[in-house]
Amino acid sequence: MNRYEGRRVLITGGGSGIGRATVHRILAEGGRVHAVDISDAGLAATAEHAAASGGAGRLSTAVLDISDEDAVREGVAAAARALGGIDVLVNAAGILRSAHTHRTTLDLWNQVIAVNLTGTFLVIRESLPALLEGDRPVVVNFSSTSASFAHPYMSAYAASKGGIQSMTHALAAEYSKQGLRFVSVAPGSIESGMTTGNGPGLPEDTDWSLFAKLAPAIGQGFAGPETVAGVVAMLGSDDGAFITGTEIRIDGGTHY
């Protein structure tokens, strides 16, 4: 399946988790990818896997902090030059921080909003000129099931993802007549750097009974990041040509 042959794709958060899985999926489908991430080591691991899979010649990478406006301006321009334009933007970069809300510092709140919500906005804003000149352009944003359902101790994260979901609807309407689609995916119960080990950073006195409704209804537990990458690949391809201004939940039935 070569749905991405000739297509130019910018992917943020390409150094780990779902972002990395999406890089590999798009490369496997014949696309050209420019992957950015704040982690140089993560990008190196992504590139190593691409080389082993025969996709190294269609992958370029660069370190980028999406919460830094100047860095995003320069980084997106560099991506457009490396790719010769941008047809698809995948905003997979994000962070998850957890805490009791009454103990959440303003610094922690601002950090989550700056990366997840403001960072997504900045990358979109700087990519728009290239996207509007692109071929069948698409933006796939990353919301979360936390935008619509209760995830305890994650109020900052939920707020950032709810903002992304609302922003996606607004952008889809604004640019619809110019042929630019905007869609968001809302993963839940997915294995990634955010959800494994100490990723969520839940409080030591976490009340685990509050998470009783957060178990997948199908399967044997959390799914791998490739589960989301497959949906992202569909949305950015012609198979998703009639999908815009909405979100797709990918959570194994965690939230009926």
N, C-alpha and C positions, 0 to 999 in steps of 0.2 A: 504494500500500500504506500504510494508516494503522493499523498495529498498535499505535501509541502514542497514539492520540487519547484525550485525557482522562487520560493517565498522567503522573505527576510524577516527574522523574528528577534526581537529584543526581549530578554527574560531577566527580571530582577530576582535576587535571591537564588541565583543559579548554583550556589556553592554547597547546597545541602537540601535535604528533605524533598518536599514536593517540587521546589524550583529545580533542583538537580534532576529529578525524575522527568520533569517536563522537558528539560534540555535534551535528555537522552531520547525521549519519545519523538520530539520534533526532528532530531537528527535522523532517527531511524526511519522517519517518513520522508526523508529527502530534503528537509529544510536547511537553510543557512541560519545560524544562531550566533548572536552576541550575548553572552551571559555576564552579568555583573553581580557582585556580592561584596559585602564588607570584609569577607574572609579570603585572603590570598590563598591560604592552605586549602580551603574548601574548593575554590576555583581550580586549583591544581589537581585535586582529586577528581573533579568533574572532567577536566581535560584528559586526565589519564584514562578514565573509563571510555571517553569518546575515542581516544586513540586506539584502544583495544578493540573497539567495536567498528572501526573503520570510518569514523565520522570526524576525525580531527581536522581534516582539510576544510570543513564547513563550520568550524567553531572558532570564535575568538572570544577572549575574556578580558575583563578589566575590574579592578577593585573600585568600588563606589559606595559611598555612604549616602543613601537616598534622603536622609534628613538634612543634608547640607545643600542649600540652594545653588551656590556657585559650582559645587562639585557635580550636581545633577545637570546643570546647564552645559558644562563642559563634557560630562560623561555621555549624555544623550547625543550631543553633536558628534562625538567620537564614534558612537555606535552607528549613527546614520552614515558616517563616512566609511566605516569598516564594512557595512552591509551593502552600501550603495543605495540606501533608503530603508524605510521601515514599513512593512505590511501588517505585522502583528506585534502587539505589545502585551506581554504577560507580566502583571505586577504581583509576583509571588513573595517578594521580600516582606518580612514582618518579624515582630518580636512578641513574646508572651511573657508578661510579668503578673504575678499573683500576690495578693495581700488582703488582709482585712481592710475594708474600705476606710474604717475609722483610723487605720494606721498607714494609709496610703499617703506618702509625701507628695507634694506638688512636683518635685523633681521626677519621681517615678511616673506620675500621671503624664507630665509633659513629655517624658521620654517615649512612652508608648504612643501617644498621639502624634509626636513628631515623626516617628519612623513609619507607623502603620498608615495613618490618615494623611498627614501632611506630605510624607514621602511619596505616597501613591499619587497625590495631586501634583506634586512637582514633576514627577516623571511623565505623567500624562500631559501636563502643560507644555513641557519642553519637547515632547514627541509629536504633538499635534500637527505642526507644519509638515513633517515628514510623512505622517500617517495620512493626511489629507491628499498627499500626492502619491500615496501607495496604491497597490493593487488589492482591491476588495479588503480594505483595512478593517481591523478588529482590535479591540482592547478587551482583555480578560483580566478583571480585577479579582482580588481575593478578599471575600468577606469571611464569615464563619457562622456556624450554627449559633454561636454566642450572640449574634446580632438580633436573633429572634427568640431565643430560648435561654432560660436561666443557667448560667455557669457561675457558681458561687466563687467569691474571692477574685473575680476577674472583671470588675466594673470598668476599669480603664480600657482593657482589651475589648470588652463588649462595646463600649462607646466608640472606639476607633473603627471597629468592624461594621457597626451600624451606620456610621458616617460614610464608609466606603460603599455600602449597599445603597444608601440614599443618593450619594453622588453619582453612582452608576446610572440610576434612573434619569437623573437630571441631564447628564451628558448624552445619554442615548437620545433623548428628545432634542437636545440642542443641535446635535450633528447628524440627525437621521436623514435630512434631505441632502446631505453631502456624501451619503453612502457609507458613513463610518458607524460600525456597530460597537456597542458597549454591553458587556455581560459580566456578571460576577458569579463565582462559584463559592459555595458555603460548605467547606469541609467540616466534618466532625468525626470523632473516633478514628483518626488517621495517625499512623505512626510517623513521627518526624522528630527533628531535634527539639521542637517545642514541647512535645508530649511524652518523650521518653526520659528516663533518668530523673534529673532534677530540673528538667526544662521548665515546667510551670512554676516552680518555686513556691508550692503551696505552703501555708502556715503550718507550723509544727502541731498546732491544736486543731487542725482541720476536722470538721465534722463530716465524715465520709458518708453519712446517711443522706446528706444533701445531694450526693451524686448518684442516688439510686436510679434516677431517670436518664442517666447518661451512658447506658450500656447499649451497644448495637443489638438490634433485633435479629439480625442474620449473621452467619459466620461464627467464628470462635473467638472473637475479640476485635481489636483494632485492625484496620486494613493497612496495607502498604501504601506509600506515596504514589506508586504507579497507578493506583486506582483513580486518583484525582487527575494525574497527568493525562490519562486516556480521555477524560471528559474535556479537559482544557484543549487537547489536540482536536477534538471534534468541534468545539466551539469556534476555534480559530480557522477552521477549514470551511470549504464550501458546504459540508454537511450541516453546518450551523448557520447557513446563510439567512434563515428566516427567524433567527433568535436574536433579540436585542432588548435592552431595557428591562432585564429580569435577572433573577438569580437561580442557580441550580444547586440544590442541597445534595451533598454526597456524604451520607452518614450511616449507611447500613440500616436505616430504619430506626435510628436512635430516637428521633423525634417524629412520631407519626403525625 
